[in-house]
Amino acid sequence: MAPIPTRDLALANWIAPRMRPWGPGHGTPVASVVPGGFGAYARILHPVEDDDGTPLRWSDACRESGATAHALMQWTAITPARLVNRSSPMQGSLGATQLAAVLDHLPATGELTQAFWIGWGQYNGGSARFGWNEDGTTWHEDVPPLKPFADPTFPVFTLPHREYVLYRGPVTPGADLRGEPDEHAQSPSLLWPDDHSWCLATEVDFDSTLVGATPEVVDAILADPRLEAWPVESWDDLSLGGDRLNER
């Protein structure tokens, strides 16, 4: 069953009061992306590929470049010279494999609410995918807009600097919101259960995903070898300037 769009913005009313401000003078605290008030937080680094297409962990990149691996490291500060302008982690979306691993640790308590940033092309009808064929030529395909924006009156959930549409229902990594297989499927910008016992959040411009939950859930995420995750605090600064150990 695919999730369905919902007009019930009250489902998200609990989030804004628990958010810290972000921007000039504030940096980007963890709790400006995922709500504050949880017992523990994890930062999950989005995967990146090496020159030959094999997965590369950020810690491996640090060993190669001489940078210091730590919870607030930024890819642009730790990148080996050979990868500059060649490879980078996905921004604004957690890959299907990693999303599935995280969901293994998140208690399924009632229905889930998913929030998606309205700026993604699949919502405004301007999305297309591009790639390379084996002969060096390029391909592209248009991505049809999703249902809510067929109706310009569909309500949006608003946080500072961001607007989202809400969906209710299951999360299926590797499938789009129509339930169709899609290796490029956008992961939720925000995801939470009805009891608000945890929240997963991926900021549009970030190459990492945050989870706020109980210490037990966060410990399980941190221990999962499928994930490259670090413990963070709600006040930690995840802006580019927050990586004070690898300043360039």
C-alpha positions as a LaTeX table, in Angstrom:
\begin{tabular}{lrrr}
\hline
Residue & $x$ (\AA) & $y$ (\AA) & $z$ (\AA) \\
\hline
Met1 & 0.00 & 0.00 & 0.00 \\
Ala2 & 1.34 & 3.41 & $-0.95$ \\
Pro3 & 1.09 & 6.39 & 1.42 \\
Ile4 & $-1.62$ & 8.92 & 0.69 \\
Pro5 & $-1.45$ & 12.72 & 0.86 \\
Thr6 & $-3.20$ & 14.29 & 3.81 \\
Arg7 & $-4.61$ & 17.77 & 4.45 \\
Asp8 & $-4.41$ & 17.27 & 8.22 \\
Leu9 & $-1.63$ & 19.70 & 9.11 \\
Ala10 & $-2.42$ & 19.23 & 12.81 \\
Leu11 & $-0.34$ & 16.05 & 12.58 \\
Ala12 & 2.74 & 18.27 & 12.45 \\
Asn13 & 1.78 & 20.80 & 15.13 \\
Trp14 & 4.17 & 19.29 & 17.66 \\
Ile15 & 7.28 & 19.96 & 15.57 \\
Ala16 & 7.70 & 23.75 & 15.31 \\
Pro17 & 7.64 & 24.43 & 19.09 \\
Arg18 & 10.56 & 22.03 & 19.52 \\
Met19 & 12.75 & 23.55 & 16.80 \\
Arg20 & 15.73 & 25.86 & 17.42 \\
Pro21 & 16.31 & 28.86 & 15.13 \\
Trp22 & 18.91 & 28.59 & 12.38 \\
Gly23 & 20.65 & 30.98 & 10.03 \\
Pro24 & 23.06 & 33.91 & 10.54 \\
Gly25 & 24.06 & 34.14 & 14.19 \\
His26 & 22.64 & 30.72 & 14.99 \\
Gly27 & 24.48 & 28.28 & 12.72 \\
Thr28 & 22.48 & 25.13 & 12.01 \\
Pro29 & 21.87 & 23.28 & 15.27 \\
Val30 & 20.79 & 19.65 & 15.15 \\
Ala31 & 17.48 & 20.70 & 16.73 \\
Ser32 & 16.81 & 23.15 & 13.91 \\
Val33 & 16.49 & 20.16 & 11.56 \\
Val34 & 14.97 & 17.50 & 13.83 \\
Pro35 & 12.86 & 18.46 & 16.87 \\
Gly36 & 14.53 & 18.92 & 20.22 \\
Gly37 & 13.52 & 17.09 & 23.38 \\
Phe38 & 14.60 & 13.57 & 22.45 \\
Gly39 & 16.82 & 11.50 & 24.70 \\
Ala40 & 19.53 & 11.05 & 22.08 \\
Tyr41 & 20.42 & 11.92 & 18.49 \\
Ala42 & 22.31 & 10.26 & 15.66 \\
Arg43 & 23.79 & 11.78 & 12.53 \\
Ile44 & 23.80 & 9.32 & 9.61 \\
Leu45 & 26.25 & 10.22 & 6.86 \\
His46 & 24.99 & 9.76 & 3.33 \\
Pro47 & 27.08 & 7.29 & 1.31 \\
Val48 & 29.46 & 8.33 & $-1.42$ \\
Glu49 & 31.14 & 6.35 & $-4.21$ \\
Asp50 & 34.87 & 6.06 & $-4.83$ \\
Asp51 & 36.39 & 6.68 & $-8.28$ \\
Asp52 & 35.54 & 3.15 & $-9.41$ \\
Gly53 & 31.96 & 3.24 & $-8.10$ \\
Thr54 & 32.56 & 1.30 & $-4.89$ \\
Pro55 & 31.07 & 2.67 & $-1.65$ \\
Leu56 & 33.38 & 5.00 & 0.26 \\
Arg57 & 32.93 & 5.76 & 3.94 \\
Trp58 & 33.65 & 9.26 & 5.16 \\
Ser59 & 36.14 & 7.83 & 7.65 \\
Asp60 & 38.06 & 6.26 & 4.73 \\
Ala61 & 38.15 & 9.64 & 2.99 \\
Cys62 & 39.56 & 11.17 & 6.19 \\
Arg63 & 42.36 & 8.60 & 6.34 \\
Glu64 & 43.27 & 9.36 & 2.75 \\
Ser65 & 43.15 & 13.14 & 3.07 \\
Gly66 & 44.60 & 13.38 & 6.57 \\
Ala67 & 41.43 & 14.97 & 7.93 \\
Thr68 & 39.96 & 14.22 & 11.34 \\
Ala69 & 36.86 & 12.01 & 11.41 \\
His70 & 34.33 & 13.29 & 13.95 \\
Ala71 & 30.60 & 13.74 & 14.41 \\
Leu72 & 30.39 & 17.23 & 12.85 \\
Met73 & 32.76 & 16.72 & 9.91 \\
Gln74 & 31.75 & 18.21 & 6.57 \\
Trp75 & 32.41 & 16.44 & 3.27 \\
Thr76 & 33.88 & 19.55 & 1.66 \\
Ala77 & 36.42 & 19.80 & 4.49 \\
Ile78 & 37.56 & 16.15 & 4.47 \\
Thr79 & 37.47 & 15.36 & 0.73 \\
Pro80 & 40.63 & 13.80 & $-0.73$ \\
Ala81 & 42.09 & 15.87 & $-3.56$ \\
Arg82 & 41.32 & 13.19 & $-6.16$ \\
Leu83 & 37.58 & 13.38 & $-5.37$ \\
Val84 & 37.22 & 17.16 & $-5.53$ \\
Asn85 & 34.56 & 18.01 & $-8.14$ \\
Arg86 & 34.17 & 14.30 & $-8.94$ \\
Ser87 & 32.11 & 12.67 & $-6.22$ \\
Ser88 & 29.98 & 13.78 & $-3.31$ \\
Pro89 & 27.26 & 12.35 & $-1.07$ \\
Met90 & 23.63 & 12.75 & $-2.07$ \\
Gln91 & 22.08 & 15.92 & $-0.65$ \\
Gly92 & 18.58 & 16.07 & 0.77 \\
Ser93 & 17.83 & 12.34 & 0.51 \\
Leu94 & 18.97 & 9.19 & 2.27 \\
Gly95 & 19.65 & 6.25 & $-0.05$ \\
Ala96 & 17.20 & 3.35 & $-0.07$ \\
Thr97 & 19.65 & 0.87 & 1.47 \\
Gln98 & 20.49 & 3.17 & 4.35 \\
Leu99 & 16.85 & 4.16 & 4.87 \\
Ala100 & 15.88 & 0.51 & 5.14 \\
Ala101 & 18.63 & $-0.05$ & 7.71 \\
Val102 & 17.47 & 2.90 & 9.82 \\
Leu103 & 13.84 & 1.78 & 9.69 \\
Asp104 & 14.89 & $-1.58$ & 11.12 \\
His105 & 15.62 & 0.24 & 14.39 \\
Leu106 & 12.65 & 2.62 & 14.54 \\
Pro107 & 9.66 & 1.23 & 16.47 \\
Ala108 & 6.53 & 0.98 & 14.31 \\
Thr109 & 3.97 & 2.55 & 16.64 \\
Gly110 & 0.81 & 3.34 & 14.70 \\
Glu111 & 0.77 & 5.11 & 11.36 \\
Leu112 & 3.66 & 7.16 & 10.06 \\
Thr113 & 3.51 & 10.73 & 8.80 \\
Gln114 & 5.92 & 11.74 & 6.05 \\
Ala115 & 6.75 & 15.33 & 5.13 \\
Phe116 & 8.32 & 16.19 & 1.76 \\
Trp117 & 9.80 & 19.55 & 0.80 \\
Ile118 & 7.69 & 21.11 & $-1.95$ \\
Gly119 & 10.74 & 22.39 & $-3.81$ \\
Trp120 & 11.61 & 18.98 & $-5.22$ \\
Gly121 & 10.82 & 18.80 & $-8.91$ \\
Gln122 & 8.41 & 15.89 & $-8.59$ \\
Tyr123 & 6.06 & 18.21 & $-6.70$ \\
Asn124 & 6.24 & 21.24 & $-8.96$ \\
Gly125 & 6.30 & 19.31 & $-12.24$ \\
Gly126 & 9.80 & 20.38 & $-13.24$ \\
Ser127 & 11.74 & 17.23 & $-12.42$ \\
Ala128 & 13.90 & 15.26 & $-14.83$ \\
Arg129 & 16.63 & 12.66 & $-14.38$ \\
Phe130 & 19.89 & 12.62 & $-16.32$ \\
Gly131 & 22.57 & 9.96 & $-16.76$ \\
Trp132 & 25.28 & 8.59 & $-19.00$ \\
Asn133 & 24.97 & 5.72 & $-21.47$ \\
Glu134 & 27.82 & 3.25 & $-21.96$ \\
Asp135 & 28.74 & 4.93 & $-25.25$ \\
Gly136 & 29.23 & 8.27 & $-23.50$ \\
Thr137 & 25.96 & 9.84 & $-24.65$ \\
Thr138 & 23.48 & 11.19 & $-22.11$ \\
Trp139 & 19.90 & 10.19 & $-21.36$ \\
His140 & 17.11 & 11.94 & $-19.52$ \\
Glu141 & 13.56 & 11.20 & $-18.50$ \\
Asp142 & 10.84 & 13.45 & $-17.18$ \\
Val143 & 9.44 & 12.69 & $-13.72$ \\
Pro144 & 5.66 & 13.26 & $-13.48$ \\
Pro145 & 4.51 & 15.50 & $-10.62$ \\
Leu146 & 2.96 & 13.85 & $-7.58$ \\
Lys147 & $-0.72$ & 14.07 & $-6.72$ \\
Pro148 & $-0.92$ & 16.95 & $-4.20$ \\
Phe149 & 0.32 & 19.56 & $-6.62$ \\
Ala150 & $-2.32$ & 18.68 & $-9.16$ \\
Asp151 & $-4.44$ & 20.70 & $-6.71$ \\
Pro152 & $-2.96$ & 24.18 & $-6.09$ \\
Thr153 & $-5.09$ & 24.53 & $-2.96$ \\
Phe154 & $-3.43$ & 21.56 & $-1.25$ \\
Pro155 & $-2.25$ & 22.77 & 2.20 \\
Val156 & 1.42 & 22.85 & 3.13 \\
Phe157 & 3.14 & 22.48 & 6.49 \\
Thr158 & 5.50 & 25.40 & 7.16 \\
Leu159 & 8.72 & 25.67 & 9.12 \\
Pro160 & 11.17 & 28.60 & 8.90 \\
His161 & 12.52 & 28.75 & 5.33 \\
Arg162 & 10.80 & 25.48 & 4.32 \\
Glu163 & 7.36 & 24.23 & 3.22 \\
Tyr164 & 6.26 & 20.60 & 3.07 \\
Val165 & 3.38 & 18.39 & 1.95 \\
Leu166 & 2.29 & 15.60 & 4.29 \\
Tyr167 & 1.60 & 11.94 & 3.56 \\
Arg168 & 0.26 & 9.16 & 5.75 \\
Gly169 & 1.23 & 5.55 & 5.41 \\
Pro170 & 4.16 & 3.15 & 5.13 \\
Val171 & 7.67 & 3.95 & 3.99 \\
Thr172 & 9.00 & 1.59 & 1.33 \\
Pro173 & 12.69 & 2.22 & 0.60 \\
Gly174 & 13.37 & 2.04 & $-3.11$ \\
Ala175 & 9.79 & 2.91 & $-4.09$ \\
Asp176 & 8.22 & 6.25 & $-4.91$ \\
Leu177 & 5.07 & 7.62 & $-3.29$ \\
Arg178 & 2.96 & 5.85 & $-5.86$ \\
Gly179 & 4.42 & 2.55 & $-4.63$ \\
Glu180 & 6.37 & 2.06 & $-7.88$ \\
Pro181 & 9.98 & 0.76 & $-7.78$ \\
Asp182 & 12.38 & 3.68 & $-8.05$ \\
Glu183 & 16.07 & 3.52 & $-7.11$ \\
His184 & 16.13 & 7.32 & $-7.08$ \\
Ala185 & 13.11 & 7.65 & $-4.79$ \\
Gln186 & 13.19 & 10.70 & $-2.56$ \\
Ser187 & 13.36 & 9.85 & 1.14 \\
Pro188 & 11.11 & 11.82 & 3.53 \\
Ser189 & 12.30 & 15.23 & 4.66 \\
Leu190 & 10.65 & 14.44 & 8.00 \\
Leu191 & 9.21 & 11.15 & 9.24 \\
Trp192 & 7.55 & 10.36 & 12.57 \\
Pro193 & 5.05 & 8.00 & 14.25 \\
Asp194 & 1.82 & 9.08 & 15.93 \\
Asp195 & 3.32 & 8.85 & 19.42 \\
His196 & 6.24 & 11.17 & 18.47 \\
Ser197 & 8.69 & 8.73 & 20.06 \\
Trp198 & 11.21 & 9.38 & 17.29 \\
Cys199 & 11.72 & 11.58 & 14.26 \\
Leu200 & 13.92 & 11.21 & 11.19 \\
Ala201 & 14.91 & 14.39 & 9.33 \\
Thr202 & 16.93 & 15.20 & 6.22 \\
Glu203 & 17.47 & 18.89 & 5.53 \\
Val204 & 17.29 & 19.80 & 1.84 \\
Asp205 & 20.89 & 21.02 & 1.64 \\
Phe206 & 22.45 & 18.40 & 3.95 \\
Asp207 & 24.41 & 15.29 & 3.04 \\
Ser208 & 23.47 & 13.60 & 6.30 \\
Thr209 & 20.25 & 12.53 & 8.02 \\
Leu210 & 19.36 & 13.06 & 11.67 \\
Val211 & 17.36 & 10.84 & 13.99 \\
Gly212 & 16.04 & 11.87 & 17.39 \\
Ala213 & 14.84 & 8.98 & 19.55 \\
Thr214 & 15.45 & 7.15 & 22.81 \\
Pro215 & 19.06 & 6.36 & 23.77 \\
Glu216 & 18.39 & 2.67 & 23.10 \\
Val217 & 17.21 & 3.31 & 19.53 \\
Val218 & 20.09 & 5.68 & 18.82 \\
Asp219 & 22.61 & 3.19 & 20.21 \\
Ala220 & 21.25 & 0.53 & 17.84 \\
Ile221 & 21.61 & 2.89 & 14.87 \\
Leu222 & 25.16 & 3.79 & 15.88 \\
Ala223 & 26.09 & 0.10 & 16.16 \\
Asp224 & 24.67 & $-0.91$ & 12.77 \\
Pro225 & 27.58 & $-1.73$ & 10.40 \\
Arg226 & 25.38 & $-0.87$ & 7.40 \\
Leu227 & 25.38 & 2.76 & 8.50 \\
Glu228 & 28.06 & 5.36 & 9.11 \\
Ala229 & 26.57 & 7.19 & 12.06 \\
Trp230 & 27.79 & 9.41 & 14.87 \\
Pro231 & 26.18 & 10.58 & 18.13 \\
Val232 & 25.35 & 14.28 & 18.22 \\
Glu233 & 23.72 & 16.70 & 20.65 \\
Ser234 & 20.70 & 18.88 & 19.93 \\
Trp235 & 22.83 & 22.06 & 20.04 \\
Asp236 & 25.66 & 20.83 & 17.80 \\
Asp237 & 26.23 & 23.04 & 14.76 \\
Leu238 & 25.94 & 21.20 & 11.43 \\
Ser239 & 26.70 & 24.19 & 9.24 \\
Leu240 & 29.93 & 24.23 & 7.20 \\
Gly241 & 31.49 & 26.32 & 9.97 \\
Gly242 & 30.65 & 23.66 & 12.53 \\
Asp243 & 33.56 & 21.45 & 11.42 \\
Arg244 & 36.21 & 23.21 & 13.51 \\
Leu245 & 38.64 & 20.29 & 13.36 \\
Asn246 & 38.98 & 20.40 & 9.57 \\
Glu247 & 38.80 & 24.10 & 8.80 \\
Arg248 & 40.12 & 25.10 & 5.38 \\
\hline
\end{tabular}
